Every structure is written in C-alpha cells, then in structure tokens.
Amino acid sequence: MEFTLLGSVAVAVVLMYGVLRFEGGRTNAADCTRDVWDALITAAVIGVAVGRLASMIQAGTNPISHPGDILIVRAGVDTVAASVAAVTTYVVLTRSDPWWLADAGAPAALAGLAGWHGGCAVRDTCLGAPSDLPWAVAQAGSTISRHPVEVYAALLLGIAAVLFVWWKRHRPRPGVIAAISVAAAATARWITEPLRPGLGDDLSTWYAGATVLAAAFGAWITFARRSRDATPAEAD
Amino acid sequence: MAIAVLASLSFAACSGAASPPGDIDPLEPTDPAAIEALLSETDRPTVLNVWASWCAPCRSEAPLLRQASAEFTDSVLFIGVDVRDTQDGARSFIAEFDLNGFAHLFDQDGSVPASLGGFGVPLTFFFAPGGDLVHLHSGVIDERTMALQIDELLRR
C-alpha cells in the first residue's frame, strides 16, 4: 500500500536527524543543526517533487491537467532529476556559507539515504537479482533466493556516513566531505544498480559519471587549493 | 527556464493523446468463469491488471504497464480488466495512455477481482502458466515490484 512509503520516509528522517543531533557541538557547530536540518528537508521534498514531475512528463502525463498524480510518488520518481534538484536546492539555501554547510549536512544526508534504502523492510521491496550466496533470501512462497540489494545499499551508505563523521573530526578542507559524499552516494548506487530489478533504461552510466565528477571535484578542492594557498617558497 | 518548463508541459499534454478513442473497439464483457478459463488455457505467465478510468492511481501506473507489456510482449501475457466503468471512459483511458498493446476486458460489476481475492483498484495479479496465482499487488505498482514479480514468473 502507499502508506508503506511513509514507513521508509520515517526511517530516513529519524536517521538523518539522529546524525545531525550527534554532530551538533562535536563535528558541527552547536547552533547550526536547525539550519542544516531545514535545508536538508526542503532539498529532499523539492527533489522528490521535481523527480516526480520529470517522471510524469517522460511518461506523457501532463502535471497541470492532472496535479493530483504528482502525489502518487510510487508510480515513479526520476532519480537523476531528483538528485540534481535536491543538490541545487541545498546549495541555494546554504549560499551564505556553502562549503561549510555542505560539509555539515553531508553525513546526515547519507544516513537519510541509508534509512530510505533500509526502509525496504517496511515496504517488502529489498530483493533484487537471483543469487546463490548464503545470505540471499527468497520472497514468501518462492524458492528463488535473491540478493537483498536494498540492504547492501543501506549498509554502504551507512558505513560512508560513519566514516565521514569520523573524518570531519580531522578538520579536512571545507567542501571535501560534501564532494566525497556525493561520490560515495553515486558509487553505492552504481554498485547496487545492476542487482536491482528494473525495466528499460540502465542508469549505471549516470551514477558512474556522478562518481567521477564528484570525486574529481573533491580532489581539486583538496589538492589544487592547497597548492594555491602554499607560499611561493613552499611551492618551490 | 520557465519557458522551457512550460514547453515541456505542452509537449507532455500533446503526447498524451496517442490515438483517438474512436479507434478503440468496445471492450469485451467478462466474468469470473471466463477469466478462470482464459488463465487455465494459457501456456505463458500472465499479468492481470485491474483498473478503471475514474481511478487516479490507475492513471499513474498506466505508463509503467505500457512499458512492461512492450518489453515482455513475447514472454508474458498482459490482460487489463476495467471494472465498474463505462465503455466510453474505458476507451478514452486506453487511448490516452496508448494501452492498446494488450487485451482489455470489461467487468461491469467488479466480480472478477473479487473472485480472485482482490479488493479495490488498482490491483495487479501475477499468474504462473496454467493460472496459479503467484502474487497479488494491491495499490499502485512501482517499476521494481513489477520487474521483480515478472522475473519470478519467468524463472518458475
């Protein structure tokens, strides 16, 4: 039923808020939790809405003549459009201090994504391609065991979130955590996408491209700016 | 940016009418006995979708049904059952979403889904060859669930 989607959303929101609360006063400034939280939630809602609109337009449904269809998100959300819209919204909302606030929200966003994928247990949608691995499971009434692919995605993203919270304690350059978090999210999707059941287009190329771009951007922030900041004597 | 969005919406509106309702034949009436006979005779897995033109969630999943039926046209039999509807409404719906790639039947009193154990619309039933019910999905079906259940049918 549609309400199972709300279960996944609830798991995602709780995890995202939990990470933000944990980081407040530790790896984030104590007074920024509310601002980052507002920006993350707004970005997520706008991302889903834009992704749904893109999906409807691609399917040939006019959102103006059928506005109620926008709410039926289970019928399809375009992942690429949703991701671009969410990231853009977050950047606009945090433009006062974009690098620092991007880092502040990145691990929480990864934790939220992990919760969304882990919420497959609520929706009964964890399974993917057939597998003989010991931890593969079959759906009720079936003898075909399958990869619990959404659990893989949740674990990858959850591990990344924990690693980046730990990394932030070592004070990396502003923007590095955010850029590498985008690369990590795209990599998790790239790894798990071939194991997911689906119709039609394979989005792996998009995720691979996002991984490379975000990782290259993170490397540029880390190394190019470091070289520029160095004194001429040090640079020599 | 705004012009681009409006242009996209205009194109979407134009692309909605794939073929006029007048080109769609009236749907053949059906009942539980006829569906049972149809399912028991087919040697292919069957996806039976229950819809109605007045059902907003059915509108949302219609493009997915069109895509799935086109992709598995040789290996899976797709059947649409329109319930508690009018012939004009049904034909307009089929034309709007270009769903004439598979057969649709007309169930005036909604007895077919009730006989199969379903309640409400939309419903999607997945049957093995011979008519054994493998899975019933209630509500709007998403791409992952559709693909997974078809894969289950094809691997049996």
Chai-1 contact restraints between the chains, C-beta under 6 A:
chainA,res_idxA,chainB,res_idxB,connection_type,confidence,min_distance_angstrom,max_distance_angstrom,comment,restraint_id
A,M1,B,G139,contact,1.0,0.0,6.0,A-B,restraint_1
A,E2,B,G139,contact,1.0,0.0,6.0,A-B,restraint_2
A,I57,B,S8,contact,1.0,0.0,6.0,A-B,restraint_3
A,I57,B,A12,contact,1.0,0.0,6.0,A-B,restraint_4
A,A59,B,P63,contact,1.0,0.0,6.0,A-B,restraint_5
A,G60,B,A12,contact,1.0,0.0,6.0,A-B,restraint_6
A,G60,B,S15,contact,1.0,0.0,6.0,A-B,restraint_7
A,G60,B,G16,contact,1.0,0.0,6.0,A-B,restraint_8
A,N62,B,A12,contact,1.0,0.0,6.0,A-B,restraint_9
A,N62,B,A13,contact,1.0,0.0,6.0,A-B,restraint_10
A,N62,B,G16,contact,1.0,0.0,6.0,A-B,restraint_11
A,I64,B,L9,contact,1.0,0.0,6.0,A-B,restraint_12
A,G68,B,A56,contact,1.0,0.0,6.0,A-B,restraint_13
A,D69,B,R59,contact,1.0,0.0,6.0,A-B,restraint_14
A,D69,B,S60,contact,1.0,0.0,6.0,A-B,restraint_15
A,I72,B,P57,contact,1.0,0.0,6.0,A-B,restraint_16
A,I72,B,S60,contact,1.0,0.0,6.0,A-B,restraint_17
A,I72,B,V140,contact,1.0,0.0,6.0,A-B,restraint_18
A,R74,B,V140,contact,1.0,0.0,6.0,A-B,restraint_19
A,R74,B,D142,contact,1.0,0.0,6.0,A-B,restraint_20
A,A75,B,S60,contact,1.0,0.0,6.0,A-B,restraint_21
A,A75,B,E61,contact,1.0,0.0,6.0,A-B,restraint_22
A,A75,B,V140,contact,1.0,0.0,6.0,A-B,restraint_23
A,T125,B,R144,contact,1.0,0.0,6.0,A-B,restraint_24
A,S142,B,E152,contact,1.0,0.0,6.0,A-B,restraint_25
A,I144,B,R155,contact,1.0,0.0,6.0,A-B,restraint_26
A,P197,B,R144,contact,1.0,0.0,6.0,A-B,restraint_27
A,P197,B,A147,contact,1.0,0.0,6.0,A-B,restraint_28
A,P197,B,L148,contact,1.0,0.0,6.0,A-B,restraint_29
A,P197,B,D151,contact,1.0,0.0,6.0,A-B,restraint_30
A,G198,B,E143,contact,1.0,0.0,6.0,A-B,restraint_31
A,G198,B,A147,contact,1.0,0.0,6.0,A-B,restraint_32
A,L199,B,Q67,contact,1.0,0.0,6.0,A-B,restraint_33
A,L199,B,A68,contact,1.0,0.0,6.0,A-B,restraint_34
A,L199,B,E71,contact,1.0,0.0,6.0,A-B,restraint_35
A,L199,B,E143,contact,1.0,0.0,6.0,A-B,restraint_36
A,L199,B,A147,contact,1.0,0.0,6.0,A-B,restraint_37
